[in-house]
Amino acid sequence: MKTISSREVQNSFGAFLDSAQREPVMVTRRNCPVGVMLSMENLPAILGLADSMRETIRNGVKVGLADAKAGRTHELTDDYIKTLKVEAEQRIHAKNKK
């Protein structure tokens, strides 16, 4: 991802827009990221991802509530959280291989 300072954006906005049409551009202020400019062509994919994430979260909450109601609960110990992280990383890795 290309990175550009807010000062550079102010001084050459047209070039900034041209760059953003080709690839995402991160804007920094005092060397800290403050925003990202994307092409409008990316918007449908981003909105679709947001909808998918919202639905995934909604379904996860429903399953979690049903599990809690049925007494299927786990204490959130450090070991249990580590196990969940490992499982999530394995799922992500397996999904990326497809």
MOPAC internal coordinates of N, CA, C and O (Angstrom, degrees):
PM7 1SCF
backbone

  N    0.0000 0     0.00 0     0.00 0    0    0    0
  C    1.4530 1     0.00 0     0.00 0    1    0    0
  C    1.5209 1   107.56 1     0.00 0    2    1    0
  O    1.2310 1   121.53 1   -46.30 1    3    2    1
  N    1.2874 1   114.68 1   133.70 1    3    2    1
  C    1.4575 1   120.26 1   177.98 1    5    3    2
  C    1.5353 1   109.06 1   -73.11 1    6    5    3
  O    1.2310 1   120.55 1   -34.86 1    7    6    5
  N    1.3261 1   116.55 1   145.14 1    7    6    5
  C    1.4578 1   122.29 1   178.28 1    9    7    6
  C    1.5193 1   109.01 1  -123.08 1   10    9    7
  O    1.2310 1   121.05 1   -41.67 1   11   10    9
  N    1.3278 1   115.59 1   138.33 1   11   10    9
  C    1.4594 1   121.01 1  -179.24 1   13   11   10
  C    1.5299 1   108.58 1  -142.82 1   14   13   11
  O    1.2310 1   120.65 1   -35.30 1   15   14   13
  N    1.3252 1   116.36 1   144.70 1   15   14   13
  C    1.4647 1   119.73 1  -179.95 1   17   15   14
  C    1.5232 1   110.37 1   -79.40 1   18   17   15
  O    1.2310 1   121.01 1   -24.11 1   19   18   17
  N    1.3125 1   115.68 1   155.89 1   19   18   17
  C    1.4671 1   119.70 1   179.07 1   21   19   18
  C    1.5305 1   110.63 1   -61.04 1   22   21   19
  O    1.2310 1   120.10 1   147.20 1   23   22   21
  N    1.3179 1   117.41 1   -32.80 1   23   22   21
  C    1.4708 1   120.41 1   177.72 1   25   23   22
  C    1.5289 1   110.52 1   -64.28 1   26   25   23
  O    1.2310 1   120.75 1   137.20 1   27   26   25
  N    1.3383 1   116.18 1   -42.80 1   27   26   25
  C    1.4629 1   120.00 1   177.98 1   29   27   26
  C    1.5285 1   110.63 1   -62.80 1   30   29   27
  O    1.2310 1   120.41 1   141.19 1   31   30   29
  N    1.3388 1   116.83 1   -38.81 1   31   30   29
  C    1.4585 1   121.04 1   178.14 1   33   31   30
  C    1.5223 1   109.63 1   -60.80 1   34   33   31
  O    1.2310 1   120.33 1   133.99 1   35   34   33
  N    1.3369 1   116.98 1   -46.01 1   35   34   33
  C    1.4689 1   121.29 1  -179.74 1   37   35   34
  C    1.5198 1   111.22 1   -61.86 1   38   37   35
  O    1.2310 1   120.75 1   141.41 1   39   38   37
  N    1.3289 1   116.17 1   -38.59 1   39   38   37
  C    1.4661 1   119.78 1  -175.32 1   41   39   38
  C    1.5227 1   113.95 1   -81.02 1   42   41   39
  O    1.2310 1   120.17 1   157.06 1   43   42   41
  N    1.3300 1   117.28 1   -22.94 1   43   42   41
  C    1.4728 1   119.78 1  -178.04 1   45   43   42
  C    1.5172 1   110.43 1  -144.59 1   46   45   43
  O    1.2310 1   121.01 1  -116.06 1   47   46   45
  N    1.3294 1   115.67 1    63.94 1   47   46   45
  C    1.4577 1   120.86 1  -175.13 1   49   47   46
  C    1.5269 1   112.34 1   -62.99 1   50   49   47
  O    1.2310 1   119.86 1   141.79 1   51   50   49
  N    1.3061 1   117.86 1   -38.21 1   51   50   49
  C    1.4673 1   121.02 1   179.74 1   53   51   50
  C    1.5192 1   111.84 1   -61.09 1   54   53   51
  O    1.2310 1   120.37 1   135.46 1   55   54   53
  N    1.3165 1   116.90 1   -44.54 1   55   54   53
  C    1.4634 1   120.97 1   178.46 1   57   55   54
  C    1.5301 1   110.13 1   -65.91 1   58   57   55
  O    1.2310 1   120.81 1   143.51 1   59   58   57
  N    1.3312 1   116.06 1   -36.49 1   59   58   57
  C    1.4669 1   121.00 1   177.02 1   61   59   58
  C    1.5273 1   110.29 1   -60.79 1   62   61   59
  O    1.2310 1   120.24 1   133.42 1   63   62   61
  N    1.3274 1   117.14 1   -46.58 1   63   62   61
  C    1.4660 1   120.82 1   179.00 1   65   63   62
  C    1.5194 1   111.43 1   -63.20 1   66   65   63
  O    1.2310 1   120.32 1   139.92 1   67   66   65
  N    1.3300 1   116.99 1   -40.08 1   67   66   65
  C    1.4655 1   120.65 1   177.71 1   69   67   66
  C    1.5276 1   110.88 1   -60.74 1   70   69   67
  O    1.2310 1   120.97 1   136.76 1   71   70   69
  N    1.3297 1   115.76 1   -43.24 1   71   70   69
  C    1.4699 1   119.93 1   179.12 1   73   71   70
  C    1.5202 1   110.89 1   -63.65 1   74   73   71
  O    1.2310 1   120.54 1   137.60 1   75   74   73
  N    1.3253 1   116.56 1   -42.40 1   75   74   73
  C    1.4661 1   121.11 1  -177.64 1   77   75   74
  C    1.5255 1   111.99 1   -65.65 1   78   77   75
  O    1.2310 1   120.03 1   155.63 1   79   78   77
  N    1.3169 1   117.55 1   -24.37 1   79   78   77
  C    1.4675 1   120.02 1   177.05 1   81   79   78
  C    1.5207 1   111.31 1   -74.00 1   82   81   79
  O    1.2310 1   120.57 1   156.54 1   83   82   81
  N    1.3299 1   116.51 1   -23.46 1   83   82   81
  C    1.4615 1   120.76 1  -179.38 1   85   83   82
  C    1.5260 1   113.21 1   -92.02 1   86   85   83
  O    1.2310 1   120.52 1   145.17 1   87   86   85
  N    1.3394 1   116.60 1   -34.83 1   87   86   85
  C    1.4610 1   121.43 1  -177.27 1   89   87   86
  C    1.5265 1   108.97 1  -160.44 1   90   89   87
  O    1.2310 1   119.71 1   -21.59 1   91   90   89
  N    1.3429 1   118.16 1   158.41 1   91   90   89
  C    1.4674 1   119.66 1   176.30 1   93   91   90
  C    1.5287 1   110.26 1   -60.39 1   94   93   91
  O    1.2310 1   120.80 1   -37.77 1   95   94   93
  N    1.3152 1   116.07 1   142.23 1   95   94   93
  C    1.4656 1   121.49 1   179.98 1   97   95   94
  C    1.5262 1   108.32 1  -124.99 1   98   97   95
  O    1.2310 1   120.69 1   -58.37 1   99   98   97
  N    1.3355 1   116.29 1   121.63 1   99   98   97
  C    1.4621 1   121.35 1   177.03 1  101   99   98
  C    1.5272 1   108.42 1   -87.02 1  102  101   99
  O    1.2310 1   121.15 1   -46.17 1  103  102  101
  N    1.3303 1   115.41 1   133.83 1  103  102  101
  C    1.4600 1   121.27 1   177.93 1  105  103  102
  C    1.5225 1   107.80 1  -104.55 1  106  105  103
  O    1.2310 1   121.26 1   -47.54 1  107  106  105
  N    1.3388 1   115.20 1   132.46 1  107  106  105
  C    1.4618 1   120.10 1   178.94 1  109  107  106
  C    1.5246 1   110.38 1  -117.12 1  110  109  107
  O    1.2310 1   121.77 1   -26.83 1  111  110  109
  N    1.3160 1   114.21 1   153.17 1  111  110  109
  C    1.4651 1   121.11 1   172.26 1  113  111  110
  C    1.5246 1   105.86 1  -132.07 1  114  113  111
  O    1.2310 1   120.99 1   -56.62 1  115  114  113
  N    1.3137 1   115.71 1   123.38 1  115  114  113
  C    1.4652 1   121.26 1  -175.43 1  117  115  114
  C    1.5325 1   111.20 1    53.22 1  118  117  115
  O    1.2310 1   121.45 1  -136.64 1  119  118  117
  N    1.3225 1   114.82 1    43.36 1  119  118  117
  C    1.4716 1   124.20 1   178.54 1  121  119  118
  C    1.5251 1   114.74 1    64.53 1  122  121  119
  O    1.2310 1   119.52 1  -164.36 1  123  122  121
  N    1.3313 1   118.52 1    15.64 1  123  122  121
  C    1.4689 1   122.34 1   176.46 1  125  123  122
  C    1.5236 1   108.72 1  -113.81 1  126  125  123
  O    1.2310 1   119.71 1   -47.09 1  127  126  125
  N    1.3419 1   118.16 1   132.91 1  127  126  125
  C    1.4632 1   120.20 1   178.30 1  129  127  126
  C    1.5251 1   110.86 1   -61.41 1  130  129  127
  O    1.2310 1   120.84 1   -46.54 1  131  130  129
  N    1.3374 1   116.00 1   133.46 1  131  130  129
  C    1.4679 1   120.80 1   178.45 1  133  131  130
  C    1.5240 1   112.63 1  -124.50 1  134  133  131
  O    1.2310 1   119.86 1   165.88 1  135  134  133
  N    1.3214 1   117.87 1   -14.12 1  135  134  133
  C    1.4574 1   119.34 1  -179.62 1  137  135  134
  C    1.5095 1   111.78 1  -177.57 1  138  137  135
  O    1.2310 1   121.93 1    -9.15 1  139  138  137
  N    1.3374 1   113.90 1   170.85 1  139  138  137
  C    1.4593 1   121.24 1   178.27 1  141  139  138
  C    1.5187 1   107.93 1  -136.36 1  142  141  139
  O    1.2310 1   120.58 1   -44.94 1  143  142  141
  N    1.2985 1   116.50 1   135.06 1  143  142  141
  C    1.4623 1   121.92 1   175.77 1  145  143  142
  C    1.5219 1   107.38 1  -107.28 1  146  145  143
  O    1.2310 1   121.33 1   -49.55 1  147  146  145
  N    1.3485 1   115.06 1   130.45 1  147  146  145
  C    1.4505 1   121.97 1  -179.80 1  149  147  146
  C    1.5175 1   110.20 1  -122.75 1  150  149  147
  O    1.2310 1   120.89 1   -21.72 1  151  150  149
  N    1.3015 1   115.91 1   158.28 1  151  150  149
  C    1.4492 1   121.65 1   173.78 1  153  151  150
  C    1.5259 1   109.58 1   -70.01 1  154  153  151
  O    1.2310 1   120.25 1   -31.74 1  155  154  153
  N    1.3161 1   117.12 1   148.26 1  155  154  153
  C    1.4661 1   121.49 1   175.78 1  157  155  154
  C    1.5219 1   110.92 1   -60.70 1  158  157  155
  O    1.2310 1   120.21 1   156.32 1  159  158  157
  N    1.3262 1   117.20 1   -23.68 1  159  158  157
  C    1.4676 1   120.65 1   177.88 1  161  159  158
  C    1.5253 1   111.30 1   -63.37 1  162  161  159
  O    1.2310 1   119.95 1   155.95 1  163  162  161
  N    1.3437 1   117.70 1   -24.05 1  163  162  161
  C    1.4614 1   121.93 1   179.63 1  165  163  162
  C    1.5264 1   112.54 1   -81.80 1  166  165  163
  O    1.2310 1   120.02 1   163.47 1  167  166  165
  N    1.3181 1   117.56 1   -16.53 1  167  166  165
  C    1.4647 1   121.06 1  -172.70 1  169  167  166
  C    1.5326 1   114.04 1   -59.24 1  170  169  167
  O    1.2310 1   118.36 1   132.26 1  171  170  169
  N    1.3348 1   120.73 1   -47.74 1  171  170  169
  C    1.4670 1   119.08 1   179.68 1  173  171  170
  C    1.5330 1   112.56 1   -58.22 1  174  173  171
  O    1.2310 1   120.09 1   140.40 1  175  174  173
  N    1.3199 1   117.43 1   -39.60 1  175  174  173
  C    1.4667 1   120.50 1   179.66 1  177  175  174
  C    1.5233 1   110.59 1   -66.70 1  178  177  175
  O    1.2310 1   120.29 1   139.59 1  179  178  177
  N    1.3211 1   117.06 1   -40.41 1  179  178  177
  C    1.4638 1   121.17 1  -179.68 1  181  179  178
  C    1.5247 1   109.96 1   -66.56 1  182  181  179
  O    1.2310 1   120.29 1   135.18 1  183  182  181
  N    1.3093 1   117.06 1   -44.82 1  183  182  181
  C    1.4663 1   120.15 1   178.97 1  185  183  182
  C    1.5290 1   111.21 1   -64.96 1  186  185  183
  O    1.2310 1   120.52 1   141.71 1  187  186  185
  N    1.3204 1   116.60 1   -38.29 1  187  186  185
  C    1.4573 1   120.65 1   176.51 1  189  187  186
  C    1.5245 1   111.27 1   -63.59 1  190  189  187
  O    1.2310 1   120.63 1   138.88 1  191  190  189
  N    1.3173 1   116.40 1   -41.12 1  191  190  189
  C    1.4619 1   120.72 1   177.29 1  193  191  190
  C    1.5274 1   110.60 1   -63.69 1  194  193  191
  O    1.2310 1   120.37 1   137.23 1  195  194  193
  N    1.3317 1   116.89 1   -42.77 1  195  194  193
  C    1.4628 1   120.89 1   178.96 1  197  195  194
  C    1.5300 1   110.40 1   -61.19 1  198  197  195
  O    1.2310 1   120.28 1   136.22 1  199  198  197
  N    1.3275 1   117.07 1   -43.78 1  199  198  197
  C    1.4715 1   120.54 1   178.03 1  201  199  198
  C    1.5190 1   110.92 1   -62.21 1  202  201  199
  O    1.2310 1   120.59 1   136.97 1  203  202  201
  N    1.3260 1   116.48 1   -43.03 1  203  202  201
  C    1.4569 1   121.01 1   179.78 1  205  203  202
  C    1.5259 1   111.11 1   -63.40 1  206  205  203
  O    1.2310 1   120.63 1   137.27 1  207  206  205
  N    1.3282 1   116.40 1   -42.73 1  207  206  205
  C    1.4624 1   120.51 1   179.34 1  209  207  206
  C    1.5268 1   110.55 1   -64.93 1  210  209  207
  O    1.2310 1   120.90 1   138.52 1  211  210  209
  N    1.3209 1   115.88 1   -41.48 1  211  210  209
  C    1.4641 1   120.27 1   179.27 1  213  211  210
  C    1.5306 1   110.19 1   -61.02 1  214  213  211
  O    1.2310 1   120.37 1   136.39 1  215  214  213
  N    1.3245 1   116.90 1   -43.61 1  215  214  213
  C    1.4620 1   121.57 1  -179.81 1  217  215  214
  C    1.5322 1   110.37 1   -67.30 1  218  217  215
  O    1.2310 1   120.17 1   139.13 1  219  218  217
  N    1.3179 1   117.29 1   -40.87 1  219  218  217
  C    1.4681 1   121.34 1   177.63 1  221  219  218
  C    1.5233 1   110.90 1   -61.45 1  222  221  219
  O    1.2310 1   120.54 1   136.24 1  223  222  221
  N    1.3179 1   116.57 1   -43.76 1  223  222  221
  C    1.4669 1   120.87 1   178.95 1  225  223  222
  C    1.5262 1   110.39 1   -65.39 1  226  225  223
  O    1.2310 1   120.67 1   135.10 1  227  226  225
  N    1.3254 1   116.33 1   -44.90 1  227  226  225
  C    1.4671 1   120.81 1   179.45 1  229  227  226
  C    1.5358 1   110.19 1   -58.32 1  230  229  227
  O    1.2310 1   120.52 1   133.77 1  231  230  229
  N    1.3342 1   116.62 1   -46.23 1  231  230  229
  C    1.4601 1   120.32 1   179.50 1  233  231  230
  C    1.5223 1   111.29 1   -64.92 1  234  233  231
  O    1.2310 1   120.36 1   140.73 1  235  234  233
  N    1.3204 1   116.92 1   -39.27 1  235  234  233
  C    1.4603 1   120.49 1   178.39 1  237  235  234
  C    1.5160 1   112.23 1   -63.09 1  238  237  235
  O    1.2310 1   120.70 1   139.92 1  239  238  237
  N    1.3224 1   116.27 1   -40.08 1  239  238  237
  C    1.4615 1   120.27 1   177.83 1  241  239  238
  C    1.5221 1   110.15 1   -64.56 1  242  241  239
  O    1.2310 1   120.22 1   136.69 1  243  242  241
  N    1.3363 1   117.19 1   -43.31 1  243  242  241
  C    1.4664 1   120.57 1   178.90 1  245  243  242
  C    1.5277 1   111.06 1   -60.27 1  246  245  243
  O    1.2310 1   120.58 1   135.35 1  247  246  245
  N    1.3275 1   116.49 1   -44.65 1  247  246  245
  C    1.4639 1   120.63 1   179.27 1  249  247  246
  C    1.5269 1   109.96 1   -64.54 1  250  249  247
  O    1.2310 1   120.51 1   137.06 1  251  250  249
  N    1.3347 1   116.63 1   -42.94 1  251  250  249
  C    1.4600 1   120.69 1   179.60 1  253  251  250
  C    1.5146 1   112.36 1   -62.11 1  254  253  251
  O    1.2310 1   120.59 1   138.35 1  255  254  253
  N    1.3250 1   116.48 1   -41.65 1  255  254  253
  C    1.4637 1   120.06 1   178.02 1  257  255  254
  C    1.5260 1   111.18 1   -65.64 1  258  257  255
  O    1.2310 1   120.62 1   139.35 1  259  258  257
  N    1.3253 1   116.41 1   -40.65 1  259  258  257
  C    1.4636 1   119.84 1   178.31 1  261  259  258
  C    1.5299 1   110.41 1   -65.11 1  262  261  259
  O    1.2310 1   120.16 1   138.70 1  263  262  261
  N    1.3310 1   117.30 1   -41.30 1  263  262  261
  C    1.4626 1   120.86 1   177.43 1  265  263  262
  C    1.5247 1   110.79 1   -62.06 1  266  265  263
  O    1.2310 1   120.49 1   135.68 1  267  266  265
  N    1.3258 1   116.66 1   -44.32 1  267  266  265
  C    1.4621 1   120.50 1  -179.98 1  269  267  266
  C    1.5273 1   110.64 1   -62.90 1  270  269  267
  O    1.2310 1   120.80 1   137.67 1  271  270  269
  N    1.3131 1   116.08 1   -42.33 1  271  270  269
  C    1.4679 1   120.51 1   179.85 1  273  271  270
  C    1.5265 1   111.31 1   -63.55 1  274  273  271
  O    1.2310 1   120.94 1   145.70 1  275  274  273
  N    1.3486 1   115.81 1   -34.30 1  275  274  273
  C    1.4630 1   121.01 1  -179.59 1  277  275  274
  C    1.5293 1   112.20 1   -85.76 1  278  277  275
  O    1.2310 1   120.46 1   179.67 1  279  278  277
  N    1.3253 1   116.72 1    -0.33 1  279  278  277
  C    1.4627 1   119.78 1   178.89 1  281  279  278
  C    1.5086 1   114.91 1    84.64 1  282  281  279
  O    1.2310 1   120.09 1  -170.29 1  283  282  281
  N    1.3277 1   117.43 1     9.71 1  283  282  281
  C    1.4692 1   121.42 1   178.68 1  285  283  282
  C    1.5282 1   108.29 1   -89.49 1  286  285  283
  O    1.2310 1   120.77 1   -95.27 1  287  286  285
  N    1.3109 1   116.13 1    84.73 1  287  286  285
  C    1.4633 1   120.63 1  -176.60 1  289  287  286
  C    1.5250 1   110.25 1  -125.03 1  290  289  287
  O    1.2310 1   120.76 1   -16.90 1  291  290  289
  N    1.3221 1   116.14 1   163.10 1  291  290  289
  C    1.4606 1   123.28 1   177.15 1  293  291  290
  C    1.5214 1   108.08 1  -134.55 1  294  293  291
  O    1.2310 1   121.03 1   -37.60 1  295  294  293
  N    1.3194 1   115.64 1   142.40 1  295  294  293
  C    1.4558 1   119.32 1   172.91 1  297  295  294
  C    1.5269 1   107.67 1   -76.58 1  298  297  295
  O    1.2310 1   120.22 1   -44.76 1  299  298  297
  N    1.3141 1   117.18 1   135.24 1  299  298  297
  C    1.4643 1   121.12 1  -177.00 1  301  299  298
  C    1.5251 1   111.10 1   -82.80 1  302  301  299
  O    1.2310 1   121.60 1  -109.56 1  303  302  301
  N    1.3199 1   114.54 1    70.44 1  303  302  301
  C    1.4598 1   119.73 1   175.88 1  305  303  302
  C    1.5265 1   109.14 1   -80.37 1  306  305  303
  O    1.2310 1   120.42 1   -14.37 1  307  306  305
  N    1.3122 1   116.81 1   165.63 1  307  306  305
  C    1.4660 1   120.64 1   177.08 1  309  307  306
  C    1.5256 1   110.98 1   -59.35 1  310  309  307
  O    1.2310 1   120.59 1   139.66 1  311  310  309
  N    1.3345 1   116.48 1   -40.34 1  311  310  309
  C    1.4724 1   119.78 1   179.80 1  313  311  310
  C    1.5274 1   111.70 1   -64.38 1  314  313  311
  O    1.2310 1   120.18 1   138.40 1  315  314  313
  N    1.3220 1   117.26 1   -41.60 1  315  314  313
  C    1.4634 1   120.45 1   179.73 1  317  315  314
  C    1.5290 1   110.40 1   -65.01 1  318  317  315
  O    1.2310 1   120.17 1   139.43 1  319  318  317
  N    1.3243 1   117.29 1   -40.57 1  319  318  317
  C    1.4677 1   121.09 1   178.64 1  321  319  318
  C    1.5240 1   109.97 1   -64.95 1  322  321  319
  O    1.2310 1   119.72 1   139.20 1  323  322  321
  N    1.3268 1   118.14 1   -40.80 1  323  322  321
  C    1.4672 1   121.34 1   176.89 1  325  323  322
  C    1.5292 1   110.57 1   -60.78 1  326  325  323
  O    1.2310 1   120.81 1   138.04 1  327  326  325
  N    1.3344 1   116.06 1   -41.96 1  327  326  325
  C    1.4641 1   120.75 1   178.46 1  329  327  326
  C    1.5258 1   110.69 1   -61.50 1  330  329  327
  O    1.2310 1   120.62 1   136.45 1  331  330  329
  N    1.3349 1   116.42 1   -43.55 1  331  330  329
  C    1.4666 1   120.23 1   178.34 1  333  331  330
  C    1.5219 1   111.11 1   -61.92 1  334  333  331
  O    1.2310 1   120.10 1   138.92 1  335  334  333
  N    1.3292 1   117.41 1   -41.08 1  335  334  333
  C    1.4677 1   121.12 1   179.16 1  337  335  334
  C    1.5255 1   110.92 1   -62.60 1  338  337  335
  O    1.2310 1   120.60 1   136.28 1  339  338  337
  N    1.3212 1   116.47 1   -43.72 1  339  338  337
  C    1.4682 1   120.48 1   179.31 1  341  339  338
  C    1.5243 1   110.03 1   -61.91 1  342  341  339
  O    1.2310 1   120.56 1   134.91 1  343  342  341
  N    1.3306 1   116.53 1   -45.09 1  343  342  341
  C    1.4692 1   120.26 1   178.98 1  345  343  342
  C    1.5199 1   111.23 1   -61.58 1  346  345  343
  O    1.2310 1   120.22 1   138.11 1  347  346  345
  N    1.3177 1   117.19 1   -41.89 1  347  346  345
  C    1.4670 1   120.71 1   179.53 1  349  347  346
  C    1.5231 1   110.63 1   -64.76 1  350  349  347
  O    1.2310 1   120.17 1   136.69 1  351  350  349
  N    1.3341 1   117.29 1   -43.31 1  351  350  349
  C    1.4636 1   120.67 1   178.55 1  353  351  350
  C    1.5301 1   110.84 1   -62.57 1  354  353  351
  O    1.2310 1   120.20 1   140.46 1  355  354  353
  N    1.3216 1   117.22 1   -39.54 1  355  354  353
  C    1.4671 1   120.92 1   178.32 1  357  355  354
  C    1.5245 1   110.98 1   -64.25 1  358  357  355
  O    1.2310 1   120.36 1   137.93 1  359  358  357
  N    1.3268 1   116.93 1   -42.07 1  359  358  357
  C    1.4723 1   120.49 1   178.18 1  361  359  358
  C    1.5182 1   111.00 1   -62.97 1  362  361  359
  O    1.2310 1   120.71 1   135.97 1  363  362  361
  N    1.3280 1   116.24 1   -44.03 1  363  362  361
  C    1.4674 1   120.67 1   179.61 1  365  363  362
  C    1.5221 1   109.88 1   -62.63 1  366  365  363
  O    1.2310 1   120.59 1   135.02 1  367  366  365
  N    1.3259 1   116.48 1   -44.98 1  367  366  365
  C    1.4542 1   120.96 1  -179.84 1  369  367  366
  C    1.5294 1   110.92 1   -61.74 1  370  369  367
  O    1.2310 1   120.80 1   135.88 1  371  370  369
  N    1.3250 1   116.07 1   -44.12 1  371  370  369
  C    1.4772 1   120.32 1   179.83 1  373  371  370
  C    1.5181 1   110.49 1   -64.74 1  374  373  371
  O    1.2310 1   120.35 1   139.56 1  375  374  373
  N    1.3362 1   116.95 1   -40.44 1  375  374  373
  C    1.4603 1   120.83 1  -179.96 1  377  375  374
  C    1.5282 1   111.05 1   -65.67 1  378  377  375
  O    1.2310 1   120.05 1   142.23 1  379  378  377
  N    1.3340 1   117.51 1   -37.77 1  379  378  377
  C    1.4622 1   121.80 1  -179.47 1  381  379  378
  C    1.5094 1   112.13 1   -69.96 1  382  381  379
  O    1.2310 1   119.83 1   157.05 1  383  382  381
  N    1.3356 1   117.93 1   -22.95 1  383  382  381
  C    1.4675 1   121.46 1   179.09 1  385  383  382
  C    1.5230 1   111.67 1   -74.54 1  386  385  383
  O    1.2310 1   120.50 1   157.73 1  387  386  385
  N    1.3371 1   116.64 1   -22.27 1  387  386  385
  C    1.4883 1   120.81 1  -177.20 1  389  387  386
  C    1.4864 1   112.26 1   -69.80 1  390  389  387
  O    1.2310 1   120.10 1   180.00 1  391  390  389

